[in-house]
Every structure is written in C-alpha cells, then in structure tokens.
C-alpha cells in the first residue's frame, strides 16, 4: 500500500468512528432517556455535547499538527477518544454522560479535519472525486451497520456497551496512525485565534441551548435571550475577523459559491435527516413499540439507497452540472421524509422502507455531490482552511438539525400528531437550499480545478 493510501486509510477509519458515534448512540437514546429520567429534548445533548466538542477542537487541529506533528496528534486523538468512550459507558448520571461525550467529541475533532486535509492534498484533480466517493462509502457504511448493531447491543445487553464498542477500532486507528503517518518535526505556527474560537463556540452553544430549553417548556423569553446572545457572539466574531484579517473560521472562503452552497445542502440533507431519524427512533420505539434492533434495521435501507446514489454520482459527476444532481437529491430526500407522515402503525413497514430508501438515495446523491463540490476551488494551505470550515459546518448541521426539529416537536401537545407535523415541516425545510442552486457556476464540474 502506497503512503497516500495509508494516510487515506487512517482518515477513513477516524471518519468511520466519528460517523458511528452520531448514529449508534441515537438508537440507545430512548433507553438512556428512561434510565436517567430526562425528556427527549434533553436527551439530544448526548449528541449535542459530542458536536460541541468537535466544534471546539476542529479549528485547533492544524495548529497542533504544526507544533507537535501530524503523527502525534492523530495517534493521541484516537487514544483520548478511546478513554472518553469508556467514560461514557461508565457514567452514573446524565450530566456525567454529557461531559464525557463533550470530551469524546474534542478527542475525535482533532483527527477529522487534519486527516481530510492530509488526504485531499495527496489526491489532486479528478482523483479527489474518487477519494470523496470513498468518504461517502464510509459515511454510508456507518449508518447502515451502527444503528442495527447498536440496537442489538441495547436489546441484549445495555446502553453503556454502545460506547464501549468503540474501544477496539479507536485503539486500532491510533496504532495505524503511529505506524503509517510519516514523522515530521513540528513547525512554528502562529498563535491560534482563541478569542475567535470562543466566540464561534459561544454562538453555537447559545443557539443549541436556547432551542433545547424552549423545546423543554421554558418560555419564549429564554429562547430570545439565547438567540440574542448567540447573534451577539456572531457579530463580535465578524468584527474580530475584520480587525485581524484572519480568524479561526476564514470567512473569505465563503466567496466560493461551491463551498457556500455545499454547506447549505449539508444542513438540508444530513442535518435535517439527523433530526428526522432521531425523532423517528423515539416514534418507532415509544409509540409503535418496536425494539431498538428493529428500529436500527431501517438504516440498512437508507444505506442501500445511498450506495446506489453514490455509484450514480460517481458516474455522472464529471458529466452533469452539480446543481442538477443537488436538486434531484434535495427533492427525493424531502419526498422520503414526507412519506413518514403516512406511518401510523407498526404494520406500516412498507411505507418506512420506501421512505428510508428515498431518503437514502436522495440524501446520498445530494451529500456526495456536496462533499465533492465543496473543496474544488482550493489547493494547498487553502484546502486545510476550507477543510476546517467544512467540518465545522458538518458538525453544526448535525446538532442544529436535531435540536431544531426536537424543539418543533415539543411545541405540539398531541404526541402522535406532533411527530407527523414535525416530519412535514422537515420535508419543507429540506428543500430550501434549492433556492440557492443558481449561485453555482454554470459549467460542468469536470471543468472545476
């Protein structure tokens, strides 16, 4: 195996671990919610804490790699991830679980952008599309396997083992990073933008906290105060960025229409789907009475649809305009979400199969196209900066999508109808980026650098 494929393997292993820690714990949330006596809105913080941890650390990954070396950072991050996964399983309170999930996210956040930047710099031009296909293959394998495996673990053992199951793969990835990544001496790096990091993290935390508290029954004043605080942090960061000319999030990169539109699509597809899937897990287990394992099996249908879409995009991407692929993906994904409204009883499995198949095919087409398109305008150091921004947006999409939909769900008094109304609204939200597709360049993507 050549060096660049070894680097890609380490990145893909780390990316797989990151993905399964989004989907596998979700299947266990009804059991976690019951054991710790917390509501569905509060239980979302098992995921949100993980996302916040990623957000805090992702911008620091390249600085740490410059000071300590990529090999040391990648290996250490996976060791810390394994320790945090063990801590999650040993948590004796909901607060402790959330704290360990925050630590787990911080550990995993070091590997993803650094590994992606190293990999994409080793694969240029048309080869990047093939690497993006591998990334999407991992992104499909994780949600296909982890929910059903997680459901089996929850049904036969207990939810702590959902976290303990991460240990072997995390330790293997740490060993491969140490053995395969070339050892390079640390280089002098400019001091990180800690102020900018705090402002960006504060904006996201205020947004998530406000929606969670409002969904849990707190008044609108709490929501408005949290949103105002988050907006204040965002405005302060913009002023900070203008004064210094650079920051933890390089806003100038958003001049790229490909990156900007791809980020919006990621909110509408993986972001919205994360919230829809989380709600549907609660619906199937608590309302329709399905087991955790049976609930997780529907993700195999999703992954099968996404796999077919990935193969289609791999053949068409260099011949068809990205906007057409994105539009078709958005339409099919939202149609699949809308079909969940028709699921009334456990016997409505055919509708669930069709819904997850459409969400998988449409989501796979849209997300794969966005993943490939996002970084086409960048090379060298700009690729690293764009990778940080892309991965920050990716984590924000997952957490904001779940928190937003849970907040909407908790606004309705009738539980059964609340699920269906939220699914209908999610289907509409998933179509919004279609309004921005005209911003993409007219030329086919094969002419992109």
Secondary structure, DSSP 8 states (H G I E B T S, - for coil): --HHHHHHHHHHHHHHHHHHHHHHHHHHHHHHHHHTT--HHHHTHHHHHHHHHHHHHHTTHHHHHHHH-HHHHHHHHHHHHHHHHHHHHH-SSHHHHHHHHHHHHHHHHHHHHHHHHHHHHHS-TTHHHHHHHHHHHHHHHHHHHHHHHHHHHHHHS-THHHHHTTHHHHHHHHHHHHHHS------------HHHHHHHHHHHHHHHHHHHHHHTT--HHHHHHHHHHHHHHHHHHHHHHHHHS--SS-GGGGG-HHHHHHHHHHIIIIIHHHHHHHHHHHIIIIIS---HHHHHHHHHHHHHHHHHHHHHHHHHTTTS-HHHHHHHHHHHHHHHHHHGGG--STTTHHHHHHHHHHHHHHHHHHHHHHHHHHTTT--THHHHHHHHHHHHHHHHHHHHHHHHHHHHHHT-SSHHHHHHHHHHHHHHHTTGGGGGGGGS-SS-GGG--
